[in-house]
């Protein structure tokens, strides 16, 4: 099966570039995928098949960030209309709008779903209390010298990690409101991801994908790719990672050695975001070409919409034909 060609599922629907993706955890109803796009209409999909569930309508500008609570009950989005919005992910109803003074580039929920983190073109990080929606931010962090690209809560919810165009990664203590660590990079970071178990931070910049201990922020390892890398995601079991960038190719590497395992072209534009599903069976990519694509971690495995029929099964039953993934 390892010799089989990777056949991604193409998820259409967006009319402009797809710039950010986030998966929920596994729920009693499966897991879910939310996408942010410059078309201003974030979409919710079934995570393993890419089937469209609904579109969140209300933003009046490009949506740069989107995320889900762990149970997928609530969604959050950040956009060029200077707002972050909270949504009921089941009904699609807009629950609240947090007004900002500039473009909101990223959003993240705390693990308990009670707080929302936003990062903006103002160079400010804010934390909002979702129990008291009408209250002012409970914390604000300033210090970055350029707009914030992405930011996440740590697993314990005590710190925030942010990446910005000023070529730095910064760690902030929530209780004191102070910066506790600053990492200078050789180029502006293009993505930031906290691993599924919360122990590893994945950062991309230039052609580099680097991995950091989420508690000490010691660098664990870093690897180079043959193109500018815009995004990377670490498999939940930390055996492999995937990344993509300006040359339209999805790469998979061995996490321990950096050995290239796969390189597949499916998109027709630069890749802006990639994320592993919580079960590690699939990774999703979003591109300048306006599509999402779902890729199998184990090519040829029967999973979701991927169904493999052996050649001898076809000859034994003339009515049997391999099932081809539909767009």
Phi and psi in degrees as a GROMACS rama.xvg file:
@    title "Ramachandran Plot"
@    xaxis  label "Phi"
@    yaxis  label "Psi"
@TYPE xy
-66.1243  -19.2099  UNK-2
-85.4938  -6.47404  UNK-3
-68.1631  149.688  UNK-4
-78.0215  137.984  UNK-5
-67.6615  124.613  UNK-6
-119.902  97.2822  UNK-7
-73.84  151.945  UNK-8
-86.445  130.556  UNK-9
-98.0447  126.16  UNK-10
-110.059  106.128  UNK-11
-90.4573  173.2  UNK-12
139.398  -41.4925  UNK-13
-76.1667  148.834  UNK-14
-106.078  -4.9008  UNK-15
-139.279  175.832  UNK-16
-53.1245  142.125  UNK-17
-94.286  118.921  UNK-18
-110.001  -15.2823  UNK-19
-157.269  144.644  UNK-20
-134.813  146.987  UNK-21
-145.74  138.834  UNK-22
-99.2011  151.153  UNK-23
-81.9828  176.792  UNK-24
-75.3274  175.775  UNK-25
-74.8597  127.796  UNK-26
-116.018  174.448  UNK-27
-60.6022  -13.9005  UNK-28
-111.462  22.462  UNK-29
92.5677  -158.483  UNK-30
-127.874  162.525  UNK-31
-130.153  157.169  UNK-32
-128.981  129.837  UNK-33
-115.386  141.686  UNK-34
-124.562  140.227  UNK-35
-106.128  138.755  UNK-36
-141.174  155.163  UNK-37
-68.4573  -9.20882  UNK-38
-76.6577  -4.94328  UNK-39
79.7699  10.5135  UNK-40
-128.566  84.5572  UNK-41
-61.3034  145.135  UNK-42
-123.801  147.19  UNK-43
-108.707  134.775  UNK-44
-135.768  158.158  UNK-45
-67.5431  128.824  UNK-46
-69.9899  -30.8385  UNK-47
-89.3383  -19.2159  UNK-48
-117.545  -19.863  UNK-49
81.2524  4.46035  UNK-50
-61.2225  131.105  UNK-51
-68.7515  133.164  UNK-52
-106.978  -45.8396  UNK-53
-174.451  168.205  UNK-54
-122.149  134.343  UNK-55
-90.5528  113.138  UNK-56
-110.797  128.318  UNK-57
164.95  -24.9344  UNK-58
-74.4031  152.015  UNK-59
-119.692  41.8404  UNK-60
-179.861  173.97  UNK-61
-55.5242  137.427  UNK-62
-97.0073  121.657  UNK-63
-99.4146  -26.586  UNK-64
-136.605  147.78  UNK-65
-154.017  143.08  UNK-66
-153.536  165.044  UNK-67
-126.378  149.504  UNK-68
-66.1125  163.563  UNK-69
-58.742  -35.0631  UNK-70
-89.3592  2.1493  UNK-71
65.4414  17.3932  UNK-72
-77.0751  -30.1088  UNK-73
-130.595  143.254  UNK-74
-119.92  157.129  UNK-75
-137.587  146.583  UNK-76
-139.79  152.195  UNK-77
-128.959  140.314  UNK-78
-143.65  173.162  UNK-79
-75.1626  -6.10574  UNK-80
-85.7781  16.277  UNK-81
69.6516  25.6904  UNK-82
-130.731  154.58  UNK-83
-115.457  136.876  UNK-84
-122.599  146.412  UNK-85
-107.6  136.767  UNK-86
-130.303  147.24  UNK-87
-78.03  112.876  UNK-88
-71.9438  -16.8784  UNK-89
-82.7012  -42.0021  UNK-90
-99.4103  -19.3349  UNK-91
82.7759  3.12324  UNK-92
-72.6477  136.653  UNK-93
-75.0476  125.906  UNK-94
-96.8648  -34.4794  UNK-95
-166.297  152.863  UNK-96
-122.215  128.237  UNK-97
-102.122  113.859  UNK-98
-79.6116  136.813  UNK-99
-121.149  177.559  UNK-100
-103.917  1.91582  UNK-101
-158.549  -177.477  UNK-102
-59.4622  132.523  UNK-103
-91.0124  116.452  UNK-104
-93.1399  -25.107  UNK-105
-153.983  154.44  UNK-106
-141.333  149.02  UNK-107
-153.769  138.879  UNK-108
-89.983  145.6  UNK-109
-66.7716  161.007  UNK-110
-62.548  -29.3991  UNK-111
-85.412  -4.32305  UNK-112
76.353  8.51147  UNK-113
-92.5466  -10.7662  UNK-114
-135.359  148.802  UNK-115
-118.915  132.336  UNK-116
-105.077  133.675  UNK-117
-127.825  147.509  UNK-118
-128.086  140.054  UNK-119
-135.56  173.011  UNK-120
-69.0255  -10.6123  UNK-121
-71.9682  -9.89751  UNK-122
74.212  23.3595  UNK-123
-118.853  137.701  UNK-124
-100.603  137.513  UNK-125
-132.081  146.123  UNK-126
-118.882  126.295  UNK-127
-110.52  143.016  UNK-128
-86.4352  116.832  UNK-129
-84.2913  -3.67053  UNK-130
-81.9012  -32.3644  UNK-131
-120.752  82.4649  UNK-132
-63.0848  -29.9535  UNK-133
-86.8378  1.14972  UNK-134
-82.4539  160.693  UNK-135
-69.485  164.055  UNK-136
-54.8548  137.889  UNK-137
-79.1427  -21.5342  UNK-138
-147.411  146.581  UNK-139
-135.796  141.236  UNK-140
-126.111  128.966  UNK-141
-126.892  151.142  UNK-142
157.124  -29.5955  UNK-143
-64.5371  144.465  UNK-144
-94.9268  1.95685  UNK-145
-153.249  175.331  UNK-146
-63.089  150.44  UNK-147
-85.2161  126.27  UNK-148
-83.4818  -45.2996  UNK-149
-158.113  157.429  UNK-150
-156.102  146.274  UNK-151
-140.704  151.636  UNK-152
-75.1548  146.705  UNK-153
-74.3579  167.272  UNK-154
-58.666  -41.0502  UNK-155
-80.9976  -4.71076  UNK-156
73.3681  10.6827  UNK-157
-93.1233  -16.9705  UNK-158
-135.335  164.73  UNK-159
-126.038  138.999  UNK-160
-115.276  132.286  UNK-161
-132.433  151.301  UNK-162
-127.088  136.027  UNK-163
-139.515  167.848  UNK-164
-69.1437  -6.40826  UNK-165
-82.3515  14.3671  UNK-166
67.3752  31.0966  UNK-167
-131.455  153.724  UNK-168
-112.365  133.112  UNK-169
-127.996  147.156  UNK-170
-116.411  132.069  UNK-171
-122.345  136.421  UNK-172
-87.8515  123.233  UNK-173
-70.7798  -41.8158  UNK-174
-63.9031  -41.9222  UNK-175
-90.8876  -18.6187  UNK-176
74.5118  17.2234  UNK-177
-110.8  156.58  UNK-178
-79.074  128.878  UNK-179
-112.561  -12.0912  UNK-180
-157.615  141.114  UNK-181
-134.06  127.323  UNK-182
-112.918  120.36  UNK-183
-88.8151  131.683  UNK-184
-110.96  164.086  UNK-185
-77.0517  -20.1877  UNK-186
-146.483  166.308  UNK-187
-64.6459  133.342  UNK-188
-66.3754  140.682  UNK-189
-104.39  -18.564  UNK-190
-158.59  160.085  UNK-191
-146  128.183  UNK-192
-138.435  137.983  UNK-193
-96.9651  131.217  UNK-194
-61.7375  162.903  UNK-195
-57.8186  -34.9923  UNK-196
-91.4541  0.149339  UNK-197
80.0096  9.83779  UNK-198
-98.5776  -18.5888  UNK-199
-129.288  136.246  UNK-200
-105.678  127.029  UNK-201
-103.29  126.652  UNK-202
-127.697  135.937  UNK-203
-117.122  144.185  UNK-204
-160.847  140.77  UNK-205
56.4549  -130.023  UNK-206
-100.443  14.685  UNK-207
-103.584  138.132  UNK-208
-114.747  120.353  UNK-209
-120.839  153.39  UNK-210
-128.325  135.608  UNK-211
-131.576  144.627  UNK-212
-67.2372  123.802  UNK-213
-69.7552  -18.8693  UNK-214
-91.8527  -48.1286  UNK-215
-96.9743  -18.8213  UNK-216
58.5387  31.0015  UNK-217
-76.2615  141.351  UNK-218
-73.8215  128.848  UNK-219
-89.0491  -43.6898  UNK-220
-172.781  162.719  UNK-221
-150.048  150.273  UNK-222
-137.912  154.023  UNK-223
-105.006  149.735  UNK-224
-123.411  163.525  UNK-225
-81.1608  14.0077  UNK-226
-151.208  168.77  UNK-227
-65.2902  128.787  UNK-228
-100.365  125.534  UNK-229
-97.4602  -17.4317  UNK-230
-164.276  149.617  UNK-231
-152.601  155.902  UNK-232
-144.837  136.045  UNK-233
-94.5891  133.009  UNK-234
-59.7319  145.631  UNK-235
-54.2651  -30.4522  UNK-236
-95.1355  5.4388  UNK-237
61.6078  30.8014  UNK-238
-91.1493  -33.4739  UNK-239
-140.944  164.126  UNK-240
-137.966  156.136  UNK-241
-121.036  152.25  UNK-242
-154.819  162.469  UNK-243
-158.746  163.547  UNK-244
-164.702  -131.596  UNK-245
-76.0182  -19.4406  UNK-246
-96.3418  14.2047  UNK-247
72.8406  3.85248  UNK-248
-100.705  137.125  UNK-249
-91.5824  124.541  UNK-250
-108.589  145.765  UNK-251
-124.35  132.421  UNK-252
-126.644  152.81  UNK-253
-70.6133  127.413  UNK-254
-67.7261  -33.3108  UNK-255
-77.5478  -40.3474  UNK-256
-108.939  -19.3197  UNK-257
79.5534  8.09952  UNK-258
-65.957  130.925  UNK-259
-71.3705  125.623  UNK-260
-103.188  -36.1787  UNK-261
-147.785  153.346  UNK-262
-150.005  110.316  UNK-263
-126.861  138.423  UNK-264
-103.619  126.718  UNK-265
-137.252  -33.9108  UNK-266
-81.8555  161.075  UNK-267
-114.971  30.0221  UNK-268
-167.495  168.242  UNK-269
-54.3666  147.008  UNK-270
-93.1305  126.516  UNK-271
-101.668  -28.0412  UNK-272
-151.38  139.83  UNK-273
-141.61  140.672  UNK-274
-146.012  138.208  UNK-275
-77.7838  143.861  UNK-276
-68.5566  159.247  UNK-277
-65.2065  -22.9187  UNK-278
-91.9339  -3.90105  UNK-279
76.2539  3.86382  UNK-280
-80.9562  -23.8636  UNK-281
-136.794  148.763  UNK-282
-127.544  142.934  UNK-283
-108.812  142.985  UNK-284
-129.357  144.813  UNK-285
-122.981  141.835  UNK-286
-135.666  167.045  UNK-287
-60.9131  -21.7716  UNK-288
-75.8287  0.0952551  UNK-289
84.7283  7.98806  UNK-290
-117.604  158.083  UNK-291
-103.28  147.177  UNK-292
-132.129  139.761  UNK-293
-106.053  131.327  UNK-294
-120.29  145.139  UNK-295
-81.9844  134.427  UNK-296
-69.5572  -39.0699  UNK-297
-112.71  101.393  UNK-298
-63.0808  130.322  UNK-299
94.3504  -6.37201  UNK-300
-76.2617  138.302  UNK-301
-69.4669  112.972  UNK-302
-160.639  134.908  UNK-303
55.3049  -124.176  UNK-304
-86.6608  -4.78616  UNK-305
-83.4655  121.482  UNK-306
-131.562  124.048  UNK-307
-106.39  129.949  UNK-308
-114.993  123.545  UNK-309
-67.9414  147.598  UNK-310
-54.6497  -37.123  UNK-311
-69.1672  -26.4907  UNK-312
-70.6439  -32.0351  UNK-313
-69.4941  -42.8775  UNK-314
-70.058  -29.8674  UNK-315
-73.8288  -24.7818  UNK-316
-135.632  104.812  UNK-317
-64.3953  -18.5389  UNK-318
-85.0662  -8.63767  UNK-319
-89.3487  129.082  UNK-320
-132.936  147.241  UNK-321
-58.8582  141.079  UNK-322
-84.1639  120.678  UNK-323
-93.6671  129.613  UNK-324
-56.3821  134.358  UNK-325
-93.3935  152.564  UNK-326
